[in-house]
Amino acid sequence: MTQPQQETGGTGLGHRSVSMTRVGKGLYEVTNERGGTMLVGGGGDSADFTPVELFLVSMAACSATDVDFITSRIAEPTSFDVVSEGEKSKDEGGNHLSDIEITFTVRFPEGADGDRARERLPRAIAQSGDRLCTVSRTVQRGAPVTYHEA
């Protein structure tokens, strides 16, 4: 018998939801199910993250979490940096990002455990992109998005 999926805001399976409230022209406060908040802006003079930047953050953070959990079981990294980038374009199909790249720069300490973690890193990155990261896997597979008025 299949277990019903629970609603969750964690890393497990289940429903996800965020809500947004306008706080000014092109500026919104986003709240998650656990009560965390952040501001999202439209760019311009604001230093707040834009929706496209958050999209890039989502892919990078999702994969970084996967890679971190896999490799840090072997050795704690001495540095762990991720860059997520892409080209915003417009064509006959509308606005979109292309040439999205997520680049990891991860260093581990010297020694046997560090060597094992360095050896495991490429596979961990590949697993995240091929199977584990919900965000980039959703982009790669494509998912229907429905817009409606409440």
C-alpha positions in Angstrom: 0.0 0.0 0.0 1.3 3.4 -0.9 1.8 6.0 1.9 0.0 9.3 1.3 2.4 12.2 0.7 2.4 14.7 3.5 2.5 18.4 3.1 6.0 19.6 3.8 8.1 22.7 3.6 11.3 20.6 4.1 13.2 18.5 1.6 10.8 15.6 1.6 8.0 14.9 -0.8 4.8 16.8 -0.7 3.0 20.1 -1.4 5.0 23.4 -1.5 3.6 26.9 -1.3 4.8 30.4 -1.1 2.7 33.6 -1.0 3.5 37.1 -2.2 2.2 40.5 -1.0 2.8 43.7 -2.9 4.7 46.2 -0.6 5.4 48.8 -3.4 5.5 49.2 -7.1 7.5 46.1 -8.4 8.4 45.1 -4.8 6.9 42.1 -3.1 7.3 40.3 0.2 7.4 36.5 -0.2 6.5 34.2 2.7 7.0 30.5 2.9 4.9 27.9 4.8 7.4 28.1 7.7 7.1 31.9 8.1 10.3 32.9 6.4 10.2 36.1 4.4 12.2 37.9 1.8 11.8 40.8 -0.6 11.7 40.2 -4.4 12.0 43.2 -6.7 11.9 44.0 -10.4 15.5 45.2 -10.5 16.3 48.8 -11.4 17.6 50.7 -8.4 16.7 48.0 -6.0 19.3 45.6 -4.6 16.6 43.0 -4.0 16.8 39.8 -6.0 14.8 39.7 -9.2 12.6 36.7 -10.1 15.2 35.6 -12.7 18.0 35.8 -10.2 15.9 33.8 -7.7 15.4 31.2 -10.4 19.2 30.9 -10.8 19.6 30.8 -7.0 17.0 28.0 -6.8 18.8 25.8 -9.3 22.2 26.5 -7.6 20.9 26.1 -4.1 19.1 22.9 -4.9 22.2 21.3 -6.5 24.6 22.7 -3.9 22.5 21.1 -1.2 22.6 17.7 -3.0 26.4 17.9 -3.6 27.1 19.2 0.0 25.2 16.3 1.6 26.9 13.7 -0.6 30.5 15.0 -0.3 30.5 16.3 3.3 29.8 12.8 4.6 33.3 12.0 3.4 35.1 15.2 4.3 34.1 18.7 5.3 34.9 21.2 2.5 37.4 23.9 3.1 35.5 26.1 0.6 32.3 25.6 -1.3 31.2 28.1 -4.0 28.6 27.9 -6.7 27.9 30.2 -9.6 24.6 30.0 -11.5 24.3 31.9 -14.7 22.3 32.1 -18.0 21.4 34.4 -20.8 18.0 36.2 -20.7 16.7 36.2 -24.3 13.6 37.1 -26.2 12.4 35.4 -29.4 9.2 34.6 -31.1 8.3 32.3 -28.2 8.8 35.2 -25.6 11.2 35.8 -22.8 13.4 32.9 -21.5 16.8 31.9 -20.2 19.2 30.0 -22.3 22.7 28.6 -21.8 22.2 28.0 -18.1 25.3 26.8 -16.4 25.9 25.9 -12.7 29.6 25.8 -11.8 30.9 24.3 -8.6 34.3 25.3 -7.0 34.7 23.0 -4.1 37.9 22.3 -2.1 38.6 19.6 0.4 41.4 19.2 2.9 44.5 17.2 2.2 44.5 13.6 3.2 42.7 10.4 2.4 39.2 11.7 3.3 39.7 14.9 1.2 41.0 12.7 -1.7 37.9 10.5 -1.5 35.6 13.6 -1.4 37.4 15.1 -4.4 37.0 11.9 -6.3 33.3 11.8 -5.4 32.6 15.4 -6.4 32.1 14.9 -10.2 29.6 12.1 -9.6 27.7 14.1 -7.0 27.4 17.0 -9.3 26.2 14.7 -12.1 23.7 13.0 -9.8 22.2 16.3 -8.8 21.7 17.4 -12.4 20.5 14.0 -13.7 18.3 12.9 -10.9 18.3 14.7 -7.5 17.7 18.4 -7.9 14.0 19.0 -8.1 14.4 22.5 -9.5 16.7 21.8 -12.5 15.0 18.5 -13.1 11.7 20.3 -13.4 13.2 22.7 -15.9 14.8 19.9 -17.9 11.6 17.8 -18.0 9.2 20.7 -18.4 6.2 21.1 -16.3 2.8 22.6 -17.0 2.2 26.0 -15.3 -1.4 27.2 -14.8 -2.2 30.8 -14.2 -5.6 31.8 -12.8 -7.5 34.4 -10.8 -8.8 33.6 -7.3 
